[in-house]
Amino acid sequence: MLHPAFGVIRLEELVFILSLHAFVHRGRRFGRHRTSAQRTDQGRLLRHRLGERVSIWKISCCGASLMHMPEDNEGLAPAYSRYRALLDVSAALVEQPTVKAVLHSLRDVLSSSVRLHGADLYLLDSGQETLHLIEFDRAADAPAIRIGTKISRISAAAQALEQQEPIFLPDVSQEMSKHPELAPFAAQSVGRSTYIFPVFTAQQKYGLLAVTKERGQEFVREDVELLRSLTSHVAIALECALARDCAELYQRELATERDRLRLLLEINNHVVSKLDMEDLFRSASTSIRSYFANHLTGFWLLEKDSHRLQSVVLDFPDGKGLLAEMGSTNLTETECEKLRARRSDILSVDDIERLPTSIRDNLRAESITSVAVAPLATGSGPLGLLAIGSRKPDAFVQEDLDLLTQISIQISLALDNALAYGRLNASAARLEEERLYLESEIRAEHNFEDIVGKSAALRRVLDQIAIVAPTSSTVLLHGETGTGKELLARAIHNRSPRRERTFVRLNCAAIPSGLVESELFGHEKGAFTGALMQKRGRFELADRGTLFLDEIGDISLDLQPKLLRALQEREFERLGSTKTIRVDVRLIAATHRDLQGMIRNNQFREDLFYRLNVCPIEIPPLRERREDIPLLVHYFVLRLSRQMQKRVKSVPKQAMEALVNHDWPGNIRELENFIERCVIFTQGDELKVPHDQLKRTASRTVGSASSTFEQAERQVIVDALKAASGRISGKGGASERLGLKRTTLQNKMRKLNIGRAEYSST
């Protein structure tokens, strides 16, 4: 046979090669059921037998015959070496059918027949325009060209690929200088001859095999022939290896995609089945750890209207507890912007070093060296973040971050729905409480439709209300009992920006002192005996509205510091709870007591008084605005007549004069109750006023009252003590007669300096 490049190939050589391939094929087929060690022993045995006896196959025109040729036949030595080399390559492919294994043993395999300095395998890229070095086998003094080095498809490389024929380079340094990537190594290869063999099969071109001789040695025809045969073996091995690699890669991708979808399905099942957020977070962290093999999984949520992250669930089975102790942390503006932008991130060791000191030190103490963070966010804004950490450096890649982001999106939707559900429940509970409160207000006997009067004293008060109402400042109303302090407080609320919110009132004197704190700030279930359920206090009910505290002077000294904090810091805790609640409440306080005198007697805190006395308004008693009494009388007569379904149309002049001239120590409340009694006993259309009751009240007032209120109060207490024979408490005692508590009466006696000698009969 005549080969265009290498001349005559003897027919017996072709027969030998075909027989050799058939033998190797049978060895592969029968070796499938053998172990790797057995197949290795088979190859060694084959080479050993070939070394003992050399048999060459010959064929004639008429048929084939086997002849034994002596080993010392010098004419057959070159052919024997080539066959031996091909046999060794085939055995190597049987033992280790990979390109890397064959290439790394190439020089050893061919050392008996061809002395090589090195072999480099370049593989074509997908674009078929560049080649990159994938494997090499070189001598120690060969140029140190790195694996992965890319060269362009030009010059001899392009010629070999296009013609699919070997290209001989007498001096490879000249070819290397044409490639910028190889030019720095050209000087080390001066004088070395190289053959470039195209590596291809019938299906595809794979690349080039560059074989270099030792300096000063040349390629002979037998070398080229052997290497060309070897290149075909390498091409087949490369094709098989690439096919196997593709299959394995595809299997790995399928397994990875299966595990990824399984994880997302698990997270989705957790989202559907877990109603409690903490249960959801714990179940999700277990699934995340089983996939990523991470050491730490944490969920943090943003506190409302702040940059503070609160740890909700921290899954760190073998941690030291340092991160759990940290609890919460404040975010910088940059970190908040990342959350708002929904940017996921992978933090390396260097990135961890740039974190806030508390977080960095705790992560370092826990040996966490890599962290992946994904935000928990929805269209309404950021909710928090999901973070996983590992003690292995660079434990997470971009594919892991993408998957973590998908998980965070699922959990964010569930979290947003849960928070919305919680807000709806809270709103429903709030509306229900407000409904009950307003119904109780409606059932009350007070009706605050309007303020009645046109006196100068009342106009001064209304002018002050008009000035202070649009602000959010605290107002202190001071006046005698029955002067309409609550009505004026409602007027302030109705003229303020908070008029659309709730007006909540509490009479501090009408509730036992032990329950005032619960009424103001609320309590948790089980906070004290009888606390069967959670209750929201008046401060919470009045959030973004107005809270009116009547008789503020009756609040105990123990409760005053907590009230001061609620007013100053706008925050408090329910009874039985450590959670701080923040509110926006405008306070209006009212009292008939002398708070400054109470401060001097250590009965009221001075700092609380200054906090309440921001905008003080003094309400005049009814006797100082007598011109308003006719208007009030007509107003009460009209309203009460409608309620009692009577037709009282007028008030006699004499009766009106008596009403105007009366002092009304109980002020408007006393006047209203007196008019109600008159309407009850009126039978016709003219109001019947019992003048004798007004005279008795006036005479009793004149006879017992002193020039000042204190003197009058002192005289009343002394009279009650005398009537009770000096007994303060008990049945028939002075406290019972006056309708006061024993301790309250004793405090008044000390304040007014009432001694035993003044009321004792002995």
CORHUVEN-V614216 format. One record per backbone hydrogen bond with DSSP energy under -1.0 kcal/mol. CO is the residue of the C=O (numbers start at 1). NH is the residue of the N-H. Records with the same first field share a line. If there is no record, write none. Layout:
CO->NH ; NH
//
This chain:
1->9
3->7
7->3
10->14
11->15
12->16
13->17
14->18
15->19
16->20
17->21
18->22
19->23
20->24
21->25
22->26
23->27
24->28
25->29
26->30
27->31
31->34
35->39
36->40
37->41
38->42
39->43
40->44
41->45
42->46
43->47
44->48
45->49
46->50
47->51
48->52
49->53
58->65
63->60
70->73
72->74
74->77
76->80
77->81
78->82
79->83
80->84
81->85
82->86
83->87
84->88
85->89
86->90
87->91
88->92
89->93
90->94
91->95
92->96
96->98
98->102
99->103
100->104
103->106
105->109
106->110
110->113 ; 114
117->139
118->212
119->137
120->210
121->134 ; 135
122->208
123->132
125->128
129->153
130->125
131->151
132->123
133->148
135->121
137->119
139->142
143->145
146->149
149->133
151->131
152->154
154->157
155->159
156->160
157->161
158->162
159->163
160->164
167->196
169->194
171->174
172->176
173->177
175->178
176->179
179->182 ; 183
182->185
183->186
186->189
189->192
192->172
193->213
194->169
195->211
196->167
197->209
199->206 ; 207
204->201
206->124
207->199
208->122
209->197
210->120
211->195
212->117 ; 118
214->217
220->224
221->225
222->226
223->227
224->228
225->229
226->230
227->231
228->232
229->233
230->234
231->235
232->236
233->237
234->238
235->239
236->240
237->241
238->242
239->243
240->244
241->245
242->246
243->247
244->248
245->249
246->250
247->251
248->252
249->253
250->254
251->255
252->256
253->257
254->258
255->259
256->260
257->261
258->262
259->263
260->264
261->265
262->266
263->267
264->268
265->269
266->270
267->271
268->272
269->273
270->274
276->280
277->281
278->282
279->283
280->284
281->285
282->286
283->287
284->288
285->289
286->290
287->291
288->292
289->293
296->389
297->315
298->387
299->312 ; 313
300->385
301->310
303->306
307->331
308->303
309->329
310->301
313->299
315->297
316->319
321->325
322->326
323->327
326->328
327->311
329->309
332->336
333->337
334->338
335->339
336->340
337->341
338->343
345->373
347->371
348->352
349->353
352->355
356->360
357->361
358->362
359->363
360->364
361->365
362->366
363->368
364->367
370->390
371->347
372->388
373->345
374->386
376->383 ; 384
378->381
381->378
383->302
384->376
385->300
386->374
387->298
388->372
389->295 ; 296
390->369 ; 370
397->401
398->402
399->403
400->404
401->405
402->406
403->407
404->408
405->409
406->410
407->411
408->412
409->413
410->414
411->415
412->416
413->417
414->418
415->419
416->420
417->421
418->422
419->423
420->424
421->425
422->426
423->427
424->428
425->429
426->430
427->431
428->432
429->433
430->434
431->435
432->436
433->437
434->438
435->439
436->440
437->441
438->442
439->443
455->459
456->460
457->461
458->462
459->463
460->464
461->465
462->466
463->467
464->468
465->469
468->471
475->589
476->617
477->591
478->619
480->483
482->669
484->488
485->489
486->490
487->491
488->492
489->493
490->494
491->495
493->496
496->499
498->501
502->546
504->548
506->550
507->510
512->515
515->519
516->520
517->521
518->522
519->538
520->539
522->575
523->535
524->527
528->531
530->532
531->526
535->523
537->541
538->542
540->543
542->545
545->586
546->504
547->588
548->506
549->590
550->508
551->554
552->555
556->560
559->563
560->564
561->565
562->566
563->567
564->568
565->569
570->583
572->581
574->577
575->524
581->572
584->544
586->547
587->475
588->549
589->477
590->552
591->479
593->595
594->598
595->599
596->600
597->601
598->603
599->602
605->609
606->610
607->611
608->612
609->613
615->476
617->478
621->624
622->625
625->628
626->629
628->632
629->633
630->634
631->635
632->636
633->637
634->638
635->639
636->640
637->641
638->642
639->643
640->644
641->646
650->687
652->656
653->657
654->658
655->659
656->660
657->661
664->667
667->671
668->672
669->673
670->674
671->675
672->676
673->677
674->678
675->679
676->680
677->681
685->649 ; 650
689->691
690->694
691->695
692->696
693->697
694->698
695->699
696->700
697->701
698->702
699->703
700->704
701->705
708->712
709->713
710->714
711->715
712->716
713->717
714->718
715->719
716->720
717->721
718->722
719->723
720->724
721->726
722->725
724->727
727->734
728->735
730->733
733->737
734->738
735->740
741->745
742->746
743->747
744->748
745->749
746->750
747->751
748->752
749->754
755->758
756->760
//
